C-alpha cells in the first residue's frame, strides 16, 4: 500500500496566485530564450551580432536572477497551495526538484555574472546600468566559472525537462489538477 501525502490547507484557494503564475511562465520563457541564445551565440564567428547576443544573454540572465529573487520572496510571503494527494515519494520528489530548480535559477546567473567579471567583461544592464563586479579579473577563475555556468545550464535543462514531464504525467496519466493550478488563464 502506498502512503499519500496531503498537506493541510492553509487557505481556501487550491491554485497558485496570479503573480506566482505570471512569474513561473515569464521565468520559464526567459530561461528557454537564454538557453537558446547561449547555445547559438557560442557557435557564431566573432562578429558584432555575436557580441550583441552575449549582451542580450547577460541581460536575460540578470532579468532571470531578479525575477527568481522576486519569486522566492513571493513564495515565502504567499505559500504554495497544498500538494494534491500523491504517493509520498512523488511529493518528496516534487519538493526536491523545486529546490534544485530554484538553486540552479539563482546559481547560473550568479556564475555567469562572476564569469563576466573574472574575464574582464563588465555587465551593463540594458546598455544603461553597469552592474558592480562581484569578483576580480582572473583568467584562471574565469575559465572555471565559465565551465560551471555551462554545466549548471545543462543541469537546469535536465531539471526543467523532468519538471515538464512530471506536469504532463499528472495531467495526462493521473488526470489530476496539478498542471491546471499553474494555468490561471484557464477556467476553473
Secondary structure, 3 states (H helix, E strand, C coil): CCCEECCCCCCCCCCCCHHHHHHHHHHHHHHHHHHHHHHHHHHCCCCHHHHHHHHHHHHHHHHHHHHHHHHHHHHHHCCCCCCCCEEHHHHHHHHHHHHHHHHHHHHHHHHHHHHHHHCCCCCEECCCEECCCCCCCCHHHHHHHHHHHHHHHHHHHHHHHHHHHHHHHHHHHCCCCCCHHHCCCCCC
